[in-house]
Amino acid sequence: NRVSKKFKDYYLEQFNNDNQITWAGFSYEFTKMLESQESKLLAASSSLEIINIVSAYPAKPNSVVGDINFYNNPKVGKYFGFPIVIKTIKETKVIELN
């Protein structure tokens, strides 16, 4: 998956590789969301209330991992949606498929 250039540059400066950069990007955005909702989350009295707080979080265009949205699909439930990039490795080359 992609991350913003600014985030990638900072990450590489800190860790000297990008092996876990996708997960770092998701973790960074999720942590920012939790921090912004901290008082509500601490006051929550049930796990359902926490899910409702998280699911009410507004869409985040231009996050470090692209546009993030929260969906509530009657068939599969609640989930975060974000851009996915599919790649393959042929010999020593990484090729983006989409």
C-alpha positions as CSV (number, residue, x, y, z in Angstrom):
1,N,0.0,0.0,0.0
2,R,1.1,3.5,-0.5
3,V,2.0,6.1,2.1
4,S,2.6,9.8,1.6
5,K,6.1,10.9,0.5
6,K,6.5,13.0,3.7
7,F,5.6,10.0,5.9
8,K,7.9,7.7,3.9
9,D,10.8,10.1,4.1
10,Y,10.4,10.5,7.9
11,Y,9.9,6.8,8.4
12,L,13.1,5.9,6.4
13,E,15.0,8.5,8.3
14,Q,14.0,6.9,11.6
15,F,14.2,3.2,10.7
16,N,16.5,3.0,7.6
17,N,14.1,0.5,5.8
18,D,10.5,0.4,4.8
19,N,9.7,-3.2,5.7
20,Q,6.7,-2.3,7.9
21,I,5.8,1.1,6.5
22,T,2.3,0.2,5.5
23,W,1.4,-1.0,9.0
24,A,3.2,2.0,10.4
25,G,1.0,4.3,8.3
26,F,-2.2,2.6,9.4
27,S,-1.1,2.6,13.0
28,Y,-0.2,6.3,12.8
29,E,-3.7,7.2,11.4
30,F,-5.5,4.9,13.9
31,T,-3.5,6.4,16.8
32,K,-4.4,10.0,15.7
33,M,-8.0,9.0,15.5
34,L,-7.9,7.5,19.0
35,E,-6.2,10.6,20.4
36,S,-8.8,12.9,18.9
37,Q,-11.6,10.9,20.5
38,E,-9.7,10.2,23.8
39,S,-12.2,11.9,26.2
40,K,-15.2,10.2,24.6
41,L,-13.4,6.8,24.6
42,L,-12.4,7.1,28.2
43,A,-16.0,8.0,29.2
44,A,-17.4,5.0,27.3
45,S,-19.1,2.4,29.5
46,S,-19.3,-0.5,27.0
47,S,-17.5,-2.0,24.0
48,L,-20.5,-1.2,21.9
49,E,-20.2,2.5,22.8
50,I,-16.5,2.4,21.8
51,I,-17.4,0.9,18.5
52,N,-20.0,3.6,17.9
53,I,-17.5,6.4,18.8
54,V,-14.9,4.9,16.4
55,S,-17.5,4.4,13.6
56,A,-18.7,8.0,13.9
57,Y,-15.2,9.3,13.2
58,P,-15.3,11.4,10.0
59,A,-13.7,10.3,6.7
60,K,-10.0,11.3,6.5
61,P,-9.1,12.4,3.0
62,N,-5.4,12.7,2.4
63,S,-4.2,10.7,5.3
64,V,-0.7,9.2,5.1
65,V,-2.2,6.0,3.6
66,G,-4.7,7.7,1.3
67,D,-8.4,8.4,1.8
68,I,-9.8,6.4,4.8
69,N,-13.5,5.9,5.2
70,F,-15.7,4.0,7.7
71,Y,-18.4,1.8,6.3
72,N,-21.3,-0.1,7.8
73,N,-22.3,-2.8,5.3
74,P,-25.3,-4.9,6.3
75,K,-23.8,-8.0,4.8
76,V,-20.3,-7.8,6.3
77,G,-20.6,-5.3,9.2
78,K,-18.5,-2.2,10.1
79,Y,-15.0,-1.7,8.6
80,F,-12.5,0.9,7.6
81,G,-11.9,1.2,3.9
82,F,-8.6,2.6,2.4
83,P,-6.8,2.3,-0.9
84,I,-5.0,-0.9,-1.7
85,V,-2.1,-1.4,-4.1
86,I,-1.4,-4.8,-5.4
87,K,2.2,-5.7,-6.4
88,T,4.1,-8.7,-7.5
89,I,7.7,-9.6,-7.5
90,K,9.3,-11.0,-10.6
91,E,12.9,-12.0,-10.0
92,T,14.3,-8.8,-8.4
93,K,11.7,-6.3,-9.6
94,V,8.6,-5.1,-7.8
95,I,5.8,-4.5,-10.2
96,E,2.6,-2.6,-9.4
97,L,-0.5,-4.4,-10.8
98,N,-3.1,-1.7,-10.5
